[in-house]
Structures are given as C-alpha cells and as structure tokens.
Amino acid sequence: MSRFAVTGRVTDYDGFAARETAAVTENESVGRERVLSRLESRCGPKRRQIELEDITQQ
C-alpha cells in the first residue's frame, strides 16, 4: 500500500476552491478514484466540477 497526496480545485459558489487530501491505496489510479469520491461526498460537486492537478506518491 502506498500513500498518494492529491491537490486540485473544486468548483465553489465563488469560483474555485483549492483542496488537498491524501489516500492510502494500492496504486495511483485507485487513489485518484478514492479522492474523487471523497470530495464528491464531502463538498457536493460532481466529478466534472473537480480538477485534480497533481498526484504524488509519498
């Protein structure tokens, strides 16, 4: 299991809001999906309103 840090932007009422989170997963693609689903459930936007900018392994 690896830890991936993800930074990106989420559409907000005032434009975009910066977000940063991390996920412990088997690989980068699974980490990306977990982060997208986590941001959807916490912040409320759809996937098309989330822009992931950087995914790095820690």
Backbone as CSV, one residue per row, in Angstrom:
resi,resn,N_x,N_y,N_z,CA_x,CA_y,CA_z,C_x,C_y,C_z
1,MET,0.847,-1.178,0.000,0.000,0.000,0.000,0.890,1.239,0.000
2,SER,0.514,2.196,-0.801,1.254,3.444,-0.919,0.355,4.608,-0.541
3,ARG,0.991,5.694,-0.157,0.257,6.906,0.183,0.440,7.911,-0.952
4,PHE,-0.672,8.449,-1.437,-0.657,9.428,-2.515,-1.267,10.733,-2.024
5,ALA,-0.578,11.833,-2.274,-1.096,13.165,-1.964,-1.670,13.751,-3.246
6,VAL,-2.849,14.319,-3.135,-3.542,14.859,-4.305,-3.907,16.317,-4.035
7,THR,-3.590,17.185,-4.989,-4.003,18.579,-4.909,-4.869,18.892,-6.114
8,GLY,-5.808,19.796,-5.917,-6.688,20.154,-7.014,-7.620,21.284,-6.640
9,ARG,-8.630,21.493,-7.486,-9.596,22.561,-7.282,-11.009,22.002,-7.414
10,VAL,-11.914,22.599,-6.639,-13.318,22.206,-6.671,-14.138,23.452,-6.973
11,THR,-15.100,23.340,-7.882,-15.973,24.466,-8.188,-16.784,24.814,-6.956
12,ASP,-16.784,26.100,-6.625,-17.491,26.613,-5.466,-18.454,27.698,-5.952
13,TYR,-19.268,28.226,-5.086,-20.183,29.292,-5.482,-19.431,30.535,-5.955
14,ASP,-18.248,30.773,-5.399,-17.454,31.958,-5.739,-16.396,31.680,-6.793
15,GLY,-16.405,30.551,-7.420,-15.380,30.190,-8.405,-14.792,28.838,-8.047
16,PHE,-13.479,28.803,-7.852,-12.809,27.563,-7.488,-12.235,27.663,-6.079
17,ALA,-12.257,26.574,-5.353,-11.651,26.487,-4.031,-10.573,25.409,-4.082
18,ALA,-9.389,25.720,-3.570,-8.282,24.762,-3.573,-8.530,23.687,-2.520
19,ARG,-8.165,22.462,-2.843,-8.305,21.331,-1.924,-7.045,20.484,-1.987
20,GLU,-6.718,19.861,-0.867,-5.595,18.925,-0.814,-5.992,17.793,0.118
21,THR,-5.722,16.568,-0.294,-6.063,15.409,0.512,-5.093,14.277,0.194
22,ALA,-5.166,13.210,0.953,-4.284,12.061,0.739,-5.100,10.779,0.832
23,ALA,-4.585,9.738,0.187,-5.242,8.433,0.205,-4.181,7.344,0.266
24,VAL,-4.454,6.302,1.016,-3.566,5.141,1.090,-4.211,4.041,0.256
25,THR,-3.568,3.702,-0.874,-4.145,2.737,-1.806,-3.067,1.885,-2.451
26,GLU,-3.501,0.950,-3.284,-2.590,0.039,-3.971,-1.809,0.736,-5.074
27,ASN,-2.478,1.643,-5.810,-1.804,2.334,-6.912,-2.429,3.709,-7.139
28,GLU,-1.863,4.450,-8.088,-2.279,5.832,-8.335,-3.713,5.945,-8.840
29,SER,-4.131,5.064,-9.720,-5.484,5.174,-10.282,-6.557,4.907,-9.228
30,VAL,-6.309,3.967,-8.329,-7.261,3.706,-7.243,-7.286,4.897,-6.291
31,GLY,-6.129,5.485,-6.037,-6.050,6.678,-5.191,-6.829,7.837,-5.781
32,ARG,-6.717,8.005,-7.089,-7.448,9.068,-7.787,-8.955,8.877,-7.627
33,GLU,-9.442,7.658,-7.809,-10.872,7.373,-7.677,-11.355,7.586,-6.247
34,ARG,-10.558,7.177,-5.264,-10.956,7.371,-3.861,-11.058,8.847,-3.517
35,VAL,-10.086,9.623,-3.989,-10.105,11.057,-3.707,-11.303,11.719,-4.382
36,LEU,-11.591,11.359,-5.623,-12.751,11.929,-6.312,-14.045,11.610,-5.568
37,SER,-14.219,10.375,-5.149,-15.451,10.011,-4.443,-15.526,10.683,-3.076
38,ARG,-14.387,10.840,-2.398,-14.356,11.514,-1.099,-14.730,12.991,-1.249
39,LEU,-14.178,13.657,-2.260,-14.506,15.067,-2.482,-15.964,15.239,-2.888
40,GLU,-16.490,14.315,-3.680,-17.905,14.379,-4.062,-18.804,14.299,-2.836
41,SER,-18.484,13.398,-1.925,-19.348,13.215,-0.765,-19.192,14.347,0.252
42,ARG,-18.009,14.908,0.385,-17.788,15.978,1.369,-18.198,17.347,0.867
43,CYS,-17.845,17.670,-0.361,-18.036,19.026,-0.889,-19.298,19.179,-1.720
44,GLY,-19.813,18.090,-2.267,-21.049,18.139,-3.024,-20.961,18.285,-4.530
45,PRO,-19.818,18.646,-5.123,-19.791,18.809,-6.580,-19.746,17.469,-7.307
46,LYS,-20.092,17.493,-8.573,-19.957,16.308,-9.421,-18.512,16.197,-9.883
47,ARG,-18.144,15.058,-10.427,-16.762,14.836,-10.879,-16.317,15.839,-11.933
48,ARG,-17.231,16.286,-12.761,-16.845,17.251,-13.801,-16.509,18.622,-13.211
49,GLN,-16.856,18.860,-11.941,-16.553,20.124,-11.276,-15.290,20.036,-10.420
50,ILE,-14.607,18.902,-10.460,-13.377,18.695,-9.689,-12.214,18.589,-10.662
51,GLU,-11.181,19.378,-10.445,-9.984,19.332,-11.277,-8.807,18.889,-10.410
52,LEU,-8.291,17.691,-10.645,-7.115,17.220,-9.928,-5.882,17.709,-10.669
53,GLU,-4.987,18.393,-9.956,-3.823,18.997,-10.592,-2.567,18.155,-10.450
54,ASP,-2.381,17.540,-9.290,-1.128,16.831,-9.048,-1.379,15.628,-8.147
55,ILE,-0.813,14.492,-8.517,-0.879,13.279,-7.705,0.558,12.816,-7.486
56,THR,0.999,12.810,-6.229,2.376,12.418,-5.928,2.392,11.313,-4.884
57,GLN,3.314,10.400,-5.043,3.473,9.319,-4.077,4.370,9.803,-2.954
58,GLN,3.961,9.516,-1.731,4.742,9.937,-0.564,5.444,8.776,0.058
